[in-house]
């Protein structure tokens, strides 16, 4: 994370109408952002800054923040990336209204990547079949094994226009959803957990994953408990996607190898639930 990005987000949250508590988890940022944020928010009763002494990944880092939030006996816990931009000042009230109507365990808003116009929620209307995951696992391994082809693919992804076309081609092309809808898999950049979820789960994510497939695994766990995931287009946020990951890697190829390796590990974890 960057200090400016996080400070701007926190200021937006502070300005929201309604009661809130903000917990920042710094996952051992290499730029000492955590120390800077701890100093910046020192004495601010609305903000707790937790410094993780190693980069433990998305699942563990967010589990730390989630468990820290529980001591305040919250009605909702919202887990969000630092590269999220909030658009609605009445966000808290909107969340409450969605819960009153649909009694969700987990809810995701309309997440838009402003750089590409892509809508990231819902990721998928239904859960993956085991055969689909095995097929995806096989394809990822083939990509990783073919170094020459992977380098060529990642080279072309670096061009902004081609990258936008590539990402557009991967969209699910689902029709626009205009009302709250139960869905299979939500996006992890902004997730709302209700008291129904909090009663059942001491932490939201499987700590065996480092990055990727956290929400796919969560969806399976929710189904096993008979709990509901809702997508609500009445709530909208911007996601300035992947900024922290891009800063962490000098080249697109290294970033892609990192992604594939972590996807393969997370799929292995996911398959254990079937």
C-alpha positions as CSV (number, residue, x, y, z in Angstrom):
1,X,0.0,0.0,0.0
2,X,1.0,3.7,-0.3
3,X,0.6,6.2,2.5
4,X,-1.2,8.8,0.3
5,X,-3.6,6.2,-1.1
6,X,-4.5,4.9,2.3
7,X,-4.7,8.3,3.9
8,X,-7.2,9.5,1.2
9,X,-9.3,6.4,1.7
10,X,-9.4,6.8,5.5
11,X,-10.4,10.4,5.2
12,X,-13.3,9.3,2.9
13,X,-14.4,6.7,5.5
14,X,-14.2,9.2,8.3
15,X,-16.4,11.6,6.4
16,X,-19.1,8.9,5.9
17,X,-22.3,9.4,7.8
18,X,-22.9,6.9,10.5
19,X,-20.8,5.1,13.2
20,X,-17.6,3.4,12.2
21,X,-14.1,2.2,13.3
22,X,-11.2,2.0,10.9
23,X,-8.6,-0.7,11.1
24,X,-5.5,-0.6,8.8
25,X,-3.4,-3.7,8.4
26,X,0.0,-3.1,6.9
27,X,1.3,-6.4,5.5
28,X,5.0,-5.5,5.9
29,X,5.1,-3.0,3.1
30,X,8.6,-2.6,1.7
31,X,8.3,1.2,1.6
32,X,7.8,1.5,5.4
33,X,4.2,2.7,4.7
34,X,3.0,1.0,7.9
35,X,5.3,3.0,10.2
36,X,4.4,6.2,8.4
37,X,0.6,5.5,8.7
38,X,1.0,4.6,12.4
39,X,2.7,8.0,13.0
40,X,0.1,9.9,10.8
41,X,-2.9,8.5,12.6
42,X,-1.4,8.5,16.1
43,X,-4.0,9.8,18.6
44,X,-6.9,9.4,16.2
45,X,-9.4,7.4,18.1
46,X,-11.2,6.3,15.0
47,X,-8.2,4.6,13.5
48,X,-6.2,1.5,14.6
49,X,-3.0,0.6,12.6
50,X,-1.7,-2.9,12.9
51,X,1.8,-3.7,11.6
52,X,2.2,-7.2,10.4
53,X,5.9,-8.3,10.7
54,X,5.8,-10.2,7.4
55,X,3.9,-10.2,4.1
56,X,1.4,-13.0,4.9
57,X,-0.8,-12.4,1.9
58,X,-4.4,-11.3,1.3
59,X,-6.2,-14.0,3.4
60,X,-4.1,-13.8,6.5
61,X,-3.7,-10.0,6.4
62,X,-7.5,-9.5,6.1
63,X,-8.2,-12.2,8.8
64,X,-6.0,-10.1,11.2
65,X,-8.0,-7.0,10.5
66,X,-11.3,-8.9,10.7
67,X,-10.5,-10.4,14.1
68,X,-9.3,-7.0,15.4
69,X,-12.7,-5.5,14.3
70,X,-14.7,-8.1,16.3
71,X,-13.6,-6.7,19.6
72,X,-15.8,-3.7,18.9
73,X,-18.9,-5.9,18.5
74,X,-19.7,-4.6,15.0
75,X,-23.0,-5.0,13.1
76,X,-21.0,-5.2,9.9
77,X,-17.3,-5.7,9.0
78,X,-16.2,-4.3,5.7
79,X,-13.0,-5.6,4.2
80,X,-11.6,-3.4,1.4
81,X,-8.4,-2.7,-0.5
82,X,-6.5,0.5,-0.1
83,X,-7.0,1.2,-3.8
84,X,-10.7,1.5,-3.4
85,X,-12.4,4.9,-4.0
86,X,-15.7,5.4,-2.2
87,X,-18.4,7.3,-4.2
88,X,-21.3,7.5,-1.8
89,X,-21.3,9.4,1.5
90,X,-24.3,7.4,2.8
91,X,-22.5,4.1,2.3
92,X,-23.2,2.8,5.8
93,X,-26.9,3.6,5.6
94,X,-27.1,1.8,2.2
95,X,-25.4,-1.3,3.6
96,X,-28.0,-1.4,6.4
97,X,-30.9,-1.0,4.0
98,X,-29.6,-3.9,1.8
99,X,-29.3,-6.1,4.9
100,X,-32.8,-5.2,6.1
101,X,-34.2,-6.3,2.8
102,X,-32.1,-9.4,2.0
103,X,-30.5,-10.6,5.4
104,X,-27.2,-11.4,3.6
105,X,-24.2,-13.0,5.2
106,X,-21.9,-11.4,2.6
107,X,-22.5,-8.6,0.2
108,X,-20.6,-7.0,-2.6
109,X,-21.2,-3.7,-4.4
110,X,-20.9,-2.6,-8.0
111,X,-17.1,-2.4,-8.3
112,X,-15.9,-0.5,-11.4
113,X,-12.3,-0.2,-12.6
114,X,-12.3,3.4,-13.9
115,X,-9.2,2.8,-16.0
116,X,-10.9,0.2,-18.1
117,X,-14.7,0.6,-17.4
118,X,-14.9,-3.1,-16.3
119,X,-17.4,-4.1,-13.7
120,X,-15.9,-6.7,-11.4
121,X,-19.0,-7.9,-9.5
122,X,-20.3,-10.4,-9.4
123,X,-17.3,-12.6,-10.4
124,X,-19.5,-15.5,-11.1
125,X,-23.2,-16.4,-10.7
126,X,-22.5,-20.0,-9.7
127,X,-19.8,-21.9,-7.9
128,X,-17.1,-23.8,-9.8
129,X,-17.5,-27.4,-10.5
130,X,-14.6,-29.6,-9.4
131,X,-13.9,-30.5,-13.1
132,X,-13.6,-26.8,-14.0
133,X,-11.0,-26.2,-11.3
134,X,-9.0,-29.2,-12.4
135,X,-9.1,-28.0,-16.0
136,X,-8.0,-24.5,-15.0
137,X,-5.2,-26.0,-12.9
138,X,-4.0,-27.9,-15.9
139,X,-4.1,-24.9,-18.2
140,X,-2.2,-22.7,-15.7
141,X,0.5,-25.3,-15.3
142,X,0.9,-25.5,-19.1
143,X,1.3,-21.7,-19.2
144,X,4.0,-21.8,-16.5
145,X,5.9,-24.6,-18.2
146,X,6.0,-22.8,-21.6
147,X,8.3,-20.0,-20.6
148,X,8.9,-18.6,-24.1
149,X,5.2,-18.3,-24.9
150,X,4.4,-16.8,-21.5
151,X,7.1,-14.1,-22.0
152,X,5.5,-13.2,-25.4
153,X,2.0,-13.0,-23.9
154,X,3.1,-10.8,-21.0
155,X,5.1,-8.5,-23.3
156,X,1.9,-7.6,-25.3
157,X,-0.1,-7.2,-22.1
158,X,2.1,-4.3,-21.1
159,X,0.6,-2.1,-23.8
160,X,-2.3,-0.2,-22.3
161,X,-4.7,-0.5,-25.3
162,X,-4.0,-4.2,-25.8
163,X,-4.3,-4.8,-22.1
164,X,-7.7,-3.2,-22.1
165,X,-8.9,-5.3,-25.0
166,X,-7.5,-8.4,-23.3
167,X,-9.3,-7.7,-20.1
168,X,-12.5,-6.9,-21.9
169,X,-12.3,-10.3,-23.7
170,X,-12.3,-12.0,-20.3
171,X,-15.5,-10.4,-19.0
172,X,-18.4,-12.7,-18.4
173,X,-20.7,-10.5,-20.5
174,X,-23.5,-10.9,-18.0
175,X,-26.5,-8.6,-18.4
176,X,-26.5,-5.6,-16.1
177,X,-28.1,-6.5,-12.8
178,X,-30.4,-3.7,-11.6
179,X,-31.5,-5.1,-8.2
180,X,-30.1,-7.0,-5.3
181,X,-29.3,-10.6,-6.5
182,X,-28.0,-13.7,-4.8
183,X,-24.8,-14.7,-6.6
184,X,-22.1,-17.4,-6.3
185,X,-18.8,-15.6,-6.1
186,X,-18.1,-11.9,-5.3
187,X,-15.0,-9.9,-5.8
188,X,-12.6,-9.5,-2.9
189,X,-11.7,-5.8,-3.3
190,X,-14.7,-4.7,-1.2
191,X,-16.7,-7.2,0.8
192,X,-19.3,-6.6,3.6
193,X,-19.8,-9.2,6.3
194,X,-23.0,-9.0,8.3
195,X,-23.7,-10.2,11.9
196,X,-25.1,-13.4,10.4
197,X,-21.6,-14.2,9.0
198,X,-19.8,-13.0,12.1
199,X,-21.8,-15.5,14.3
200,X,-20.7,-18.4,12.1
201,X,-17.1,-17.6,11.2
202,X,-14.2,-16.4,13.5
203,X,-12.3,-15.4,10.3
204,X,-13.5,-15.0,6.7
205,X,-10.6,-16.4,4.6
206,X,-8.7,-19.7,4.4
207,X,-5.3,-18.8,5.7
208,X,-3.6,-21.5,3.5
209,X,-3.9,-19.2,0.5
210,X,-1.5,-16.3,-0.1
211,X,-3.3,-14.5,-3.0
212,X,-6.2,-15.5,-5.4
213,X,-9.3,-17.7,-5.0
214,X,-10.1,-16.4,-1.5
215,X,-13.6,-15.5,-2.6
216,X,-14.1,-18.8,-4.4
217,X,-13.2,-20.7,-1.3
218,X,-15.4,-18.4,0.9
219,X,-18.4,-19.0,-1.5
220,X,-18.1,-22.8,-0.9
221,X,-17.9,-22.3,2.9
222,X,-21.0,-20.1,2.8
223,X,-22.9,-22.7,0.8
224,X,-22.0,-25.4,3.3
225,X,-23.5,-23.2,6.0
226,X,-26.6,-22.3,4.0
227,X,-25.7,-18.6,4.0
228,X,-26.4,-16.1,1.3
229,X,-24.1,-13.9,-0.8
230,X,-25.7,-10.8,-2.3
231,X,-24.6,-8.5,-5.1
232,X,-26.1,-5.0,-4.6
233,X,-25.8,-2.5,-7.5
234,X,-27.2,0.2,-5.2
235,X,-23.7,0.6,-3.7
236,X,-20.9,1.6,-6.1
237,X,-17.1,2.0,-5.6
238,X,-14.1,2.5,-7.9
239,X,-11.3,0.0,-7.8
240,X,-7.9,1.4,-9.1
241,X,-6.9,-2.1,-9.7
242,X,-3.6,-3.8,-9.0
243,X,-1.6,-0.6,-8.2
244,X,0.3,-2.3,-5.3
245,X,1.0,-5.4,-7.2
246,X,2.4,-3.4,-10.1
247,X,4.7,-1.5,-7.8
248,X,6.0,-4.8,-6.3
249,X,7.3,-6.2,-9.6
250,X,9.6,-4.6,-12.1
251,X,8.3,-6.5,-15.0
252,X,5.0,-7.9,-16.2
253,X,6.6,-11.4,-16.6
254,X,7.6,-11.6,-13.0
255,X,4.2,-10.4,-11.9
256,X,2.5,-13.0,-14.1
257,X,4.6,-15.9,-12.8
258,X,3.8,-14.7,-9.3
259,X,0.1,-14.7,-10.1
260,X,0.1,-18.2,-11.7
261,X,2.1,-19.8,-8.9
262,X,-0.3,-18.4,-6.3
263,X,-3.4,-19.4,-8.4
264,X,-2.1,-22.9,-8.6
265,X,-1.6,-23.1,-4.8
266,X,-5.0,-21.6,-4.1
267,X,-6.8,-24.0,-6.5
268,X,-5.2,-26.9,-4.6
269,X,-6.7,-25.5,-1.4
270,X,-10.0,-24.9,-3.0
271,X,-10.2,-28.5,-4.3
272,X,-9.9,-29.8,-0.7
273,X,-13.4,-28.5,-0.1
274,X,-15.0,-30.8,-2.8
